[in-house]
């Protein structure tokens, strides 16, 4: 709620990443997804700063598709998730050591990294 009150003076949103998956979606600390949704509703660009070693071959389509190893510090305990998934449609650009990428370009970069 506090984020929405501070968003009128913001030109863009820039976040880090725990990981970026094959479809260009973002896995990050809990609360990133709602910020991305709000940024889009306010027509503010949403950018991600991430190193290429955090790209990984997983293809979640929603929060429910995240593996438990990614969601919880202790997958046996479960409890409250520590990360959420932001779909690629909310991400404008990714800034990485490989250059500036669109979310759809992540799978191409993963192919280059694994071949």
C-alpha positions as CSV (number, residue, x, y, z in Angstrom):
1,X,0.0,0.0,0.0
2,X,2.8,2.4,0.8
3,X,4.4,1.8,-2.6
4,X,1.3,3.1,-4.4
5,X,1.4,6.4,-2.4
6,X,5.0,7.0,-3.5
7,X,4.6,6.0,-7.1
8,X,3.4,9.3,-8.6
9,X,6.9,10.8,-8.6
10,X,8.6,7.7,-10.0
11,X,9.8,7.5,-13.7
12,X,10.5,3.8,-13.7
13,X,10.9,0.8,-11.4
14,X,14.2,-1.1,-11.2
15,X,14.5,-4.4,-9.2
16,X,17.2,-7.0,-8.8
17,X,16.5,-10.7,-9.2
18,X,16.9,-14.0,-7.4
19,X,16.5,-15.6,-10.8
20,X,15.2,-15.2,-14.3
21,X,13.5,-18.2,-15.9
22,X,13.4,-19.3,-19.5
23,X,10.2,-17.5,-20.5
24,X,11.7,-14.2,-19.2
25,X,9.8,-14.2,-16.0
26,X,11.3,-13.0,-12.7
27,X,11.7,-14.9,-9.5
28,X,12.4,-12.4,-6.7
29,X,11.6,-11.6,-3.1
30,X,8.0,-11.7,-2.1
31,X,6.1,-8.5,-3.1
32,X,7.9,-7.9,-6.5
33,X,4.9,-9.1,-8.5
34,X,2.4,-6.6,-7.0
35,X,4.9,-3.8,-7.6
36,X,5.2,-4.9,-11.3
37,X,1.4,-4.9,-11.6
38,X,1.2,-1.5,-10.1
39,X,4.0,-0.1,-12.3
40,X,2.1,-1.4,-15.4
41,X,-1.2,0.1,-14.3
42,X,0.6,3.5,-13.9
43,X,2.4,3.2,-17.2
44,X,5.8,3.1,-15.6
45,X,8.5,0.9,-17.1
46,X,9.5,-2.1,-15.0
47,X,13.2,-3.1,-15.3
48,X,15.3,-5.9,-13.9
49,X,19.0,-5.9,-13.2
50,X,20.3,-9.4,-13.3
51,X,23.6,-11.3,-13.9
52,X,23.4,-14.1,-16.6
53,X,24.4,-16.8,-14.1
54,X,20.9,-16.2,-12.5
55,X,19.2,-17.3,-15.8
56,X,17.9,-20.8,-15.4
57,X,16.0,-23.4,-17.3
58,X,12.6,-23.5,-15.7
59,X,9.3,-22.5,-17.3
60,X,6.7,-21.5,-14.7
61,X,3.5,-19.9,-15.9
62,X,2.2,-18.8,-12.6
63,X,3.0,-18.7,-8.8
64,X,1.7,-22.3,-8.5
65,X,4.3,-23.6,-11.0
66,X,7.3,-22.5,-8.9
67,X,9.2,-25.5,-7.5
68,X,9.1,-25.7,-3.7
69,X,12.9,-25.5,-3.6
70,X,12.6,-22.0,-5.1
71,X,9.7,-20.8,-3.0
72,X,10.7,-21.9,0.5
73,X,13.9,-21.7,2.5
74,X,13.1,-25.1,3.9
75,X,10.9,-27.0,1.4
76,X,10.0,-29.6,4.0
77,X,8.5,-26.9,6.3
78,X,6.7,-25.0,3.5
79,X,4.9,-22.2,5.4
80,X,5.0,-18.8,3.8
81,X,6.8,-18.5,0.4
82,X,9.8,-16.3,0.3
83,X,9.7,-15.4,-3.4
84,X,7.1,-14.8,-6.0
85,X,7.0,-15.1,-9.8
86,X,6.5,-12.0,-12.0
87,X,5.3,-13.0,-15.5
88,X,7.3,-11.6,-18.4
89,X,4.4,-9.4,-19.6
90,X,5.1,-7.0,-16.8
91,X,8.8,-6.7,-17.5
92,X,10.0,-4.1,-20.1
93,X,13.7,-4.8,-20.1
94,X,16.4,-6.8,-18.4
95,X,19.8,-5.3,-17.8
96,X,22.5,-8.0,-17.7
97,X,26.2,-8.6,-18.3
98,X,25.0,-9.9,-21.7
99,X,23.5,-6.5,-22.6
100,X,19.9,-5.1,-22.5
101,X,17.4,-7.9,-23.2
102,X,13.7,-8.2,-23.7
103,X,12.1,-11.0,-21.6
104,X,11.6,-13.1,-24.8
105,X,15.4,-12.9,-25.5
106,X,16.2,-14.8,-22.3
107,X,15.5,-18.2,-23.8
108,X,17.9,-17.4,-26.7
109,X,20.6,-16.5,-24.3
110,X,20.0,-19.7,-22.3
111,X,20.5,-21.7,-25.5
112,X,23.8,-19.9,-26.1
113,X,24.9,-20.5,-22.5
114,X,24.1,-24.3,-22.6
115,X,25.4,-25.1,-26.0
